[in-house]
Amino acid sequence: MTKIHEPLFHLAKNSNVNPRRKWALRGIVFVISFFVCAIVSVGLTGKGMDYFFKYFFEGLFGSERNAWNLFHETAILLLIALAVTPCFKMKFWNIGGEGQVLMGCLGCAVAINFMGGKVSDAATIIVSIILAIAFSTVWAVIPALFKAKWNTNETLLTLMMNYIAVCLVNFFIKSVATSGTGILVFSNGVVGSIFGNEFVLKIIVVAVLTTLMAIYLKFSKHGYELTVVGESPNTAKYVGIKTKAVIIRTLVLCGVLCGIAGFLLISATNHSINDTSVGGRGFVGVLISWLGQFNPIFMAIMSFLVVFIERGSNALANGGISLGESYPSIMTGIFFFFIIAVEFFVNYKFVFREDLQAKIDLCTAKIKGVFSKKKQVEEIENSNKASDSVSEEIVEEAVEESAVTVEENEEIPSTEDVEEKEGK
Amino acid sequence: MKAIELVGITKTFGSIHANQDVNLDVEKGEILSLLGENGSGKTTLMNMLAGIYFPDAGHIFVDGQEVVIKSPIDAFKYKIGMVHQHFKLVDLFTAADNIILGEKMPPFSIKEQTQEYKIQAANEISALSAELDEKERKKAIGKINNKRNLKTCALPFIKFGKIVAFNHLSRNRAKKIQAIADQYGFEIDLKKKVYELSVSEKQTVEIIKVLYRGADYLILDEPTAVLTPQEIQKLFAVMRKMRENGKSIIIITHKLNEVMEISDRVAVLRKGKFIGVVNTKDTSEKELTEMMVGAKVDLDIHRDLPVNPQPRLVVNNLTVLNKEGHKAIDDVSFVVNGGEILGIAGISGNGQKELLEGIAGLQHVVGGDVIFYNPKENKPVTFFHNDLRQIKQKAANGMFHYPDGSPVDLKGKSAKEITKLVNDEQILYYENEVIDLNKKTPREIQELGIKLSFVPEDRLNMGLVGNMSIVDNMMLRSYRKGKSIFVNRKRPKALADKIIEDLGVVTPSDMTPVRRLSGGNVQKVLVGREISSSPKVLMSAYPVRGLDVNSSYLIYNLLNEQKARNTAVVFVGEDLDVLLALSDRILVLCGGKVSAIVDARKVTKEQIGLLMTKLPDEIERYDYESAKESLETHEPEQTASEEPALDLAEKEDKTND
């Protein structure tokens, strides 16, 4: 028979996989990515693995404040991810979450700057909420109007508007600030602590909004409409959905949520504003939205994991080993690399060439065989201890076989050693 | 010896067995039909032969040698060429450019070429006649040498051109391509750009492309699906010529009459499994259908005479623009009656889509009227103040009849008596509410309470949402009802379950995304939903495209049911046999205009085929031209061989200049 050049393997779609298995695979990959992070940082610093874990977890759970901070950061990130999710579900590629939240921050800062200390704090807070929502809604609706009216590309427009927002914030700070640091700090008219804890409020707000968003997307008519518009614009037209109205309405919703996020960032967390107040959360939020498959519950898990890695490595970089600002970015990069790559292995599988598959089967069978034999031996020994009724022959055979495999393994290096000695 | 042999071919996609242990062989110089329903794995099997897919298991033999085909390049190496159902051509290139596309340049060496020129020049010099005197001889030699030098100087440029794959090839190869076209009798202008070509011409380009690459084994995937009856005959003539030249052809199809006409043997696939091979001579359409479907099927389509047809939808001088702003439908007028099926025939892309979407309010209508007569059945009336003559006029229009459908004779009855009879429901009275649908959006039409159902041709792109469950798709039309801000999934779920049961939709559950269902089941879901609203007008575009035989007949029956319900049914079809058997009248579209509206019981397939390609006023001219053509074809050999020869001579002259 002629020699056949068959490819070693080809890819096949892996459909009908148990979702539980999918999530187990993702979980395993998260653990792996965490250990890769550890190995990389050990390689970078030359210090032991224990160092990594010590500072990583101390930074996360070392004090009560740190632990609260972890959940609070998760909440803010989740809120921004929630804001952009309906847009993405509608296939409106809004990557301007960053700018929209920053505009919310700006609205909030404008209110506090001009009213703080002059009127009561409650009035300032109410006005700052309203202004924050108004500013970010305007920022979100502009691309929606362009899209609805002239079908412009929303990706570019939303991205560019991020930079305009940054410049507007800088302009505002320059024109009102007395110091030249580029940061405007507020002392009056901000949200203080509730129940003696400054984080609880935000976590509660986000938890409520997450539930509402989950209900909105799944059970409301609006949620149904925006899914139809996203999945199939022709069908939307066919059943008489007013596509333009849906686009604008959804972006208003996005703007409102971004405004709330901006308010929480400025008035309830930072008590100051600069051009990096949002700190890239607008972009990470897009990632979270996709990785959580637009499901608010999964998104909550994903944002927790991201913040987990980011804050842990931050603590490591600032506290334990002086690694600089880029270190947390490297760690989150590794994390995302693994989490995104796993999707490929979840959705596809390798089909190997027949002979190769046979070899693989043989290997796995051997590995399994070793394990099962060990188990067998252990079980038998255990049962022997419990009751001596089992015939000893089986035990002996099993033990002998396992011994043979061990011997084979040992033989190889020994012969090599001999050869080496001879060579010398 | 067998030309191609497939042994134990298996291919799976996920959990779906597209092909399961298929054995197939093709002899040299025969036409083999590969018959099977949609989704039975014909195309998958052939794609494995053409190198698009790689089989999971099995062996392929070409000329008795086992081969491995990993890519289309491998397939061409073994002289296998496939013409796909959806053409793979570059629109902006000429036909010739498309044919040579992807061809490797032969190696080109300046040194060898120079040497060749030298020898050529030496030959030319030695060939000079001895009669020339010294001076003339020198002059001639000088001329030859100059020419040689010039040519040699050009070599680096040619080499550069070849490296960057300059379009130098197409000019030289055109002759070869033309020769192939003439050999098999293809009629095509190779210099035309592909976007200027008609569908059948594009197919010709694809076939020539495969032949040009030297394929001896041709695979044609549903070549007749897009052609008119006349074009199909032309294609078959070409195929017979190829068979005479010793080429083997595998033709994939699911049309039985074509199988019987063209093929030597028929191989049947069902659900990915190989059922058997029969000689065409020894079989019948009925037997083949049974092999294909696996059960006895009644192939006759039932057709009743329309009962009491009343105008339901009147279209006057409708003009619709397509996306590019061209007139897709130009000044079209027709009437659809309740209780009849109006078939719409035409080559695909001749305005069928725009016509239906224009009526449904989805396209930009620039002129004309769409008037809908909304029937109001048997409402209480008073005719006291009406003139008896008016009432009689109404009776003449068929507005009165007895409950069993027979017309009423109103002679000798006063207005008062008639009113009493109507209000006692002894006589049924119909009055149409006249609504102008022109420039109304689908939502406005829906809100007016008009029951206009529309089954669009691209089911998953318009009509259904692929990623949504069957239940969610059920409520596309009705989710807006009620004031609650939340959607109610109770009724859609009941409807979904009913449709799954009544129409036999094969699905794991009613929450399965529609995209995962097979074509037939998707169509059942869509048609089921559209019918569930008990429509007054049902428009369906290619409702059986891609469906298996049983599903197709189910759809025909559903359309007939609607016809019996006195619904006006519009049926756009591509299979003329079905159109002729199912419809009452047929409207033939050609280039966005109405070619004719004919009685489906009296017209023949050929007549419709002709009307599809030419408007009636052109047909007379066409008859004359075709007569002239048939006269000319008596001497095709001469013209075919002469023309390229002339071209050659001209080109040589030019290069010499």
Interface residues (C-beta under 8 A of the other chain):
Chain A: M1 T2 I4 H5 E6 P7 H10 A12 K13 N14 S15 N16 F219 S220 K221 H222 Y224 T227 V228 E231 S232 N234 T235 K237 Y238 V239 G240 I241 K242 V351 E354
Chain B: T12 F13 G14 S15 F54 D56 A57 Q65 E66 V68 K70 A360 L362 T441 P442 R443 E444 I445 Q446 F454 P456 D458 L460 N461 M462 G463 L464 V465 G466 N467 M468 D472 M475 L476 R477 Y479 R480 S484 I485 F486 V487
